[in-house]
Amino acid sequence: MNETAKLQVKIIKKNLIVLCVLIIFSFLFLNEPLKWTYGFIFGGFIGILNFMQLARTVEKAVKMNPGSAQAYASISYFIRFAIMAVVLIVSLKADYINALATIIGLLSIKFIILVTNLFNDRTYYKRIFRRKEEK
């Protein structure tokens, strides 16, 4: 498995863990937990599919010449954007899916990527919090 696929699997596993925690949280603390669960699952899986499509788009666009890569990436972006719009419209229209849970599920993979990359470098934080006199 190449490096990109390994990174995708790692991020998707973390996303599934977060979604499971959110579902357990909804059953313990929220009213109508089934609506929240459906929203988390619906939004989470569409978010994962969008992430996988983004990875495939980037891998393909890197091998193209700049003009066609830009067109390909733009078209792919609008397709992903349209998919997210359809998912949000469906979650707003369906009374058995919580729209807020769907939004959280869609954005959960983005938060995981942000948090993973924000807190993975300990030397960066050591440099930030080191006093100027210690240099």
Backbone as CSV, one residue per row, in Angstrom:
resi,resn,N_x,N_y,N_z,CA_x,CA_y,CA_z,C_x,C_y,C_z
1,MET,0.850,-1.171,0.000,0.000,0.000,0.000,0.899,1.239,0.000
2,ASN,0.578,2.199,-0.858,1.417,3.391,-0.926,1.157,4.304,0.262
3,GLU,1.968,5.322,0.375,1.922,6.218,1.534,0.599,6.971,1.637
4,THR,0.055,7.395,0.519,-1.213,8.119,0.525,-2.346,7.230,1.025
5,ALA,-2.366,6.003,0.585,-3.420,5.082,1.014,-3.306,4.782,2.507
6,LYS,-2.082,4.645,3.012,-1.894,4.414,4.447,-2.404,5.596,5.255
7,LEU,-2.108,6.794,4.788,-2.578,7.993,5.479,-4.099,8.084,5.431
8,GLN,-4.692,7.745,4.303,-6.154,7.745,4.183,-6.781,6.777,5.170
9,VAL,-6.244,5.573,5.244,-6.792,4.563,6.145,-6.678,5.019,7.592
10,LYS,-5.545,5.617,7.947,-5.346,6.092,9.315,-6.359,7.180,9.672
11,ILE,-6.571,8.115,8.776,-7.518,9.203,9.037,-8.952,8.680,9.058
12,ILE,-9.284,7.759,8.180,-10.634,7.199,8.158,-10.915,6.406,9.431
13,LYS,-9.918,5.662,9.930,-10.102,4.934,11.184,-10.361,5.896,12.333
14,LYS,-9.606,6.981,12.388,-9.828,7.968,13.447,-11.214,8.585,13.318
15,ASN,-11.639,8.835,12.101,-12.968,9.404,11.879,-14.057,8.434,12.343
16,LEU,-13.911,7.164,12.041,-14.898,6.186,12.471,-14.951,6.082,13.990
17,ILE,-13.804,6.180,14.640,-13.769,6.163,16.107,-14.507,7.375,16.666
18,VAL,-14.250,8.548,16.098,-14.929,9.763,16.557,-16.430,9.655,16.320
19,LEU,-16.834,9.121,15.178,-18.262,8.951,14.899,-18.913,7.986,15.891
20,CYS,-18.211,6.908,16.238,-18.744,5.969,17.230,-18.890,6.635,18.595
21,VAL,-17.913,7.447,18.978,-18.001,8.173,20.248,-19.179,9.134,20.232
22,LEU,-19.364,9.844,19.121,-20.493,10.759,19.003,-21.834,10.025,19.068
23,ILE,-21.902,8.861,18.463,-23.143,8.075,18.499,-23.427,7.606,19.922
24,ILE,-22.407,7.127,20.621,-22.588,6.713,22.014,-23.011,7.910,22.861
25,PHE,-22.377,9.047,22.637,-22.737,10.265,23.354,-24.195,10.635,23.105
26,SER,-24.645,10.492,21.864,-26.034,10.845,21.546,-27.013,9.915,22.247
27,PHE,-26.673,8.627,22.367,-27.570,7.710,23.059,-27.602,7.962,24.563
28,LEU,-26.513,8.460,25.105,-26.458,8.695,26.549,-27.078,10.023,26.963
29,PHE,-26.897,11.075,26.160,-27.212,12.406,26.653,-28.246,13.198,25.839
30,LEU,-28.638,12.767,24.675,-29.495,13.589,23.828,-30.893,13.008,23.697
31,ASN,-31.839,13.895,23.452,-33.191,13.450,23.128,-33.215,12.995,21.676
32,GLU,-34.033,12.020,21.388,-34.144,11.450,20.045,-32.783,11.021,19.498
33,PRO,-32.128,10.083,20.152,-30.765,9.707,19.734,-30.705,9.036,18.365
34,LEU,-31.810,8.421,17.928,-31.781,7.761,16.627,-31.644,8.770,15.487
35,LYS,-32.295,9.922,15.609,-32.141,10.972,14.596,-30.696,11.446,14.529
36,TRP,-30.095,11.643,15.696,-28.694,12.075,15.747,-27.779,11.001,15.167
37,THR,-28.064,9.741,15.497,-27.242,8.639,14.976,-27.313,8.574,13.460
38,TYR,-28.519,8.678,12.925,-28.654,8.670,11.466,-27.908,9.838,10.833
39,GLY,-27.960,10.992,11.474,-27.242,12.153,10.955,-25.743,11.961,10.977
40,PHE,-25.222,11.430,12.107,-23.786,11.183,12.198,-23.331,10.168,11.154
41,ILE,-24.106,9.111,10.988,-23.731,8.073,10.028,-23.816,8.607,8.599
42,PHE,-24.920,9.265,8.280,-25.118,9.791,6.931,-24.039,10.816,6.581
43,GLY,-23.855,11.798,7.425,-22.846,12.820,7.168,-21.432,12.280,7.229
44,GLY,-21.174,11.384,8.178,-19.829,10.836,8.327,-19.381,10.021,7.129
45,PHE,-20.269,9.162,6.640,-19.881,8.339,5.503,-19.773,9.145,4.208
46,ILE,-20.620,10.137,4.046,-20.478,11.000,2.863,-19.187,11.816,2.981
47,GLY,-18.853,12.256,4.186,-17.586,12.962,4.394,-16.379,12.092,4.064
48,ILE,-16.450,10.825,4.460,-15.360,9.887,4.144,-15.258,9.684,2.633
49,LEU,-16.395,9.522,1.971,-16.369,9.343,0.514,-15.825,10.584,-0.191
50,ASN,-16.192,11.765,0.296,-15.639,13.002,-0.269,-14.134,13.076,-0.060
51,PHE,-13.673,12.651,1.104,-12.240,12.634,1.388,-11.498,11.688,0.450
52,MET,-12.072,10.520,0.234,-11.447,9.561,-0.678,-11.436,10.098,-2.106
53,GLN,-12.513,10.767,-2.512,-12.567,11.368,-3.848,-11.531,12.485,-3.980
54,LEU,-11.367,13.267,-2.931,-10.358,14.327,-2.949,-8.957,13.740,-3.111
55,ALA,-8.670,12.661,-2.389,-7.352,12.025,-2.504,-7.133,11.499,-3.922
56,ARG,-8.156,10.893,-4.483,-8.040,10.374,-5.849,-7.837,11.518,-6.849
57,THR,-8.522,12.629,-6.628,-8.379,13.786,-7.509,-6.972,14.353,-7.444
58,VAL,-6.437,14.485,-6.249,-5.084,15.043,-6.100,-4.053,14.120,-6.733
59,GLU,-4.178,12.816,-6.496,-3.223,11.873,-7.087,-3.262,11.919,-8.616
60,LYS,-4.454,12.069,-9.176,-4.581,12.114,-10.626,-4.113,13.451,-11.189
61,ALA,-4.437,14.552,-10.497,-4.101,15.881,-11.005,-2.602,16.143,-10.983
62,VAL,-1.890,15.514,-10.055,-0.440,15.706,-9.983,0.244,15.180,-11.242
63,LYS,-0.322,14.175,-11.853,0.283,13.561,-13.039,-0.113,14.249,-14.337
64,MET,-1.006,15.245,-14.277,-1.472,15.934,-15.487,-0.669,17.204,-15.724
65,ASN,-0.807,17.754,-16.933,-0.202,19.062,-17.175,-1.054,20.129,-16.471
66,PRO,-0.492,21.314,-16.199,-1.173,22.295,-15.338,-2.570,22.711,-15.801
67,GLY,-2.776,22.909,-17.069,-4.078,23.354,-17.550,-5.164,22.321,-17.332
68,SER,-4.883,21.100,-17.743,-5.893,20.053,-17.562,-6.038,19.671,-16.098
69,ALA,-4.973,19.788,-15.312,-5.071,19.505,-13.881,-5.978,20.510,-13.189
70,GLN,-5.866,21.774,-13.585,-6.713,22.797,-12.988,-8.185,22.553,-13.342
71,ALA,-8.455,22.224,-14.585,-9.828,21.954,-14.999,-10.373,20.716,-14.293
72,TYR,-9.568,19.669,-14.221,-9.986,18.435,-13.569,-10.258,18.659,-12.078
73,ALA,-9.366,19.388,-11.409,-9.541,19.652,-9.981,-10.762,20.530,-9.737
74,SER,-10.995,21.501,-10.593,-12.160,22.377,-10.434,-13.466,21.604,-10.612
75,ILE,-13.523,20.779,-11.630,-14.726,19.972,-11.867,-14.957,19.023,-10.696
76,SER,-13.903,18.407,-10.215,-14.026,17.500,-9.081,-14.479,18.244,-7.825
77,TYR,-13.970,19.452,-7.632,-14.375,20.268,-6.494,-15.868,20.573,-6.546
78,PHE,-16.368,20.967,-7.702,-17.781,21.291,-7.822,-18.663,20.051,-7.670
79,ILE,-18.177,18.907,-8.092,-18.930,17.669,-7.881,-19.025,17.359,-6.394
80,ARG,-17.901,17.469,-5.659,-17.930,17.243,-4.214,-18.817,18.266,-3.514
81,PHE,-18.754,19.506,-3.960,-19.586,20.572,-3.398,-21.062,20.272,-3.629
82,ALA,-21.408,19.813,-4.808,-22.795,19.476,-5.124,-23.270,18.287,-4.291
83,ILE,-22.405,17.317,-4.097,-22.763,16.162,-3.270,-23.060,16.609,-1.842
84,MET,-22.218,17.497,-1.308,-22.460,17.996,0.048,-23.771,18.777,0.111
85,ALA,-24.076,19.550,-0.928,-25.334,20.301,-0.954,-26.530,19.357,-0.974
86,VAL,-26.465,18.307,-1.774,-27.560,17.340,-1.840,-27.729,16.645,-0.488
87,VAL,-26.623,16.286,0.149,-26.693,15.631,1.458,-27.346,16.556,2.481
88,LEU,-26.979,17.831,2.467,-27.581,18.774,3.410,-29.068,18.987,3.126
89,ILE,-29.420,19.060,1.873,-30.840,19.223,1.524,-31.638,18.002,1.956
90,VAL,-31.087,16.821,1.725,-31.782,15.596,2.141,-31.936,15.565,3.656
91,SER,-30.886,15.947,4.371,-30.984,15.903,5.837,-31.949,16.958,6.366
92,LEU,-32.094,18.072,5.661,-33.064,19.082,6.081,-34.507,18.650,5.775
93,LYS,-34.699,17.961,4.668,-36.040,17.536,4.266,-36.506,16.306,5.043
94,ALA,-35.592,15.392,5.338,-35.968,14.151,6.025,-36.158,14.433,7.514
95,ASP,-37.291,14.023,8.052,-37.547,14.279,9.457,-36.896,13.247,10.378
96,TYR,-36.341,12.190,9.826,-35.698,11.157,10.639,-34.179,11.330,10.720
97,ILE,-33.639,12.418,10.136,-32.207,12.708,10.191,-32.030,14.096,10.793
98,ASN,-31.148,14.202,11.753,-30.848,15.493,12.353,-29.846,16.225,11.461
99,ALA,-30.191,17.439,11.051,-29.338,18.196,10.128,-28.024,18.608,10.788
100,LEU,-28.073,18.986,12.068,-26.845,19.371,12.762,-25.887,18.195,12.870
101,ALA,-26.415,17.019,13.142,-25.578,15.820,13.207,-24.975,15.510,11.835
102,THR,-25.728,15.751,10.781,-25.206,15.536,9.431,-24.051,16.495,9.146
103,ILE,-24.209,17.748,9.542,-23.140,18.729,9.336,-21.904,18.345,10.131
104,ILE,-22.103,17.918,11.380,-20.971,17.487,12.203,-20.287,16.282,11.559
105,GLY,-21.070,15.339,11.058,-20.496,14.173,10.389,-19.725,14.542,9.132
106,LEU,-20.256,15.493,8.356,-19.558,15.932,7.145,-18.234,16.612,7.472
107,LEU,-18.224,17.394,8.537,-17.028,18.162,8.883,-16.063,17.418,9.800
108,SER,-16.467,16.264,10.316,-15.628,15.567,11.291,-14.273,15.166,10.705
109,ILE,-14.237,14.751,9.468,-12.956,14.341,8.881,-12.023,15.537,8.727
110,LYS,-12.572,16.705,8.473,-11.750,17.909,8.370,-11.155,18.278,9.719
111,PHE,-11.966,18.156,10.782,-11.456,18.440,12.119,-10.386,17.438,12.533
112,ILE,-10.545,16.189,12.153,-9.555,15.171,12.497,-8.236,15.454,11.799
113,ILE,-8.284,15.841,10.546,-7.058,16.187,9.823,-6.395,17.392,10.474
114,LEU,-7.181,18.384,10.826,-6.639,19.585,11.458,-6.002,19.262,12.797
115,VAL,-6.701,18.531,13.644,-6.181,18.216,14.972,-4.969,17.290,14.880
116,THR,-5.009,16.328,13.984,-3.884,15.409,13.826,-2.620,16.157,13.425
117,ASN,-2.741,17.082,12.508,-1.569,17.812,12.048,-1.182,18.948,12.977
118,LEU,-2.098,19.389,13.796,-1.805,20.475,14.720,-1.015,19.986,15.920
119,PHE,-1.308,18.796,16.380,-0.695,18.307,17.609,0.318,17.185,17.405
120,ASN,0.845,16.990,16.223,1.753,15.871,16.008,3.232,16.223,16.146
121,ASP,3.590,17.486,16.252,4.992,17.876,16.313,5.306,18.477,17.681
122,ARG,5.890,17.668,18.557,6.189,18.134,19.914,7.366,19.110,19.938
123,THR,8.293,18.961,19.035,9.438,19.887,19.046,9.007,21.302,18.709
124,TYR,7.977,21.438,17.903,7.447,22.760,17.577,6.957,23.462,18.839
125,TYR,6.232,22.726,19.668,5.715,23.327,20.891,6.821,23.576,21.915
126,LYS,7.836,22.735,21.915,8.962,22.978,22.819,9.680,24.268,22.443
127,ARG,9.812,24.519,21.141,10.454,25.765,20.697,9.611,26.980,21.042
128,ILE,8.309,26.847,20.964,7.428,27.971,21.260,7.515,28.357,22.735
129,PHE,7.495,27.359,23.610,7.430,27.634,25.034,8.801,27.759,25.708
130,ARG,9.885,27.622,24.940,11.219,27.790,25.509,11.484,29.272,25.708
131,ARG,12.097,29.570,26.814,12.399,30.961,27.121,13.532,31.465,26.250
132,LYS,13.542,32.746,26.005,14.576,33.331,25.162,15.943,33.269,25.815
133,GLU,15.978,33.257,27.135,17.258,33.219,27.840,17.924,31.853,27.706
134,GLU,17.156,30.792,27.433,17.710,29.447,27.333,18.440,29.199,26.035
135,LYS,18.314,30.064,25.090,18.969,29.865,23.787,20.420,30.102,23.969
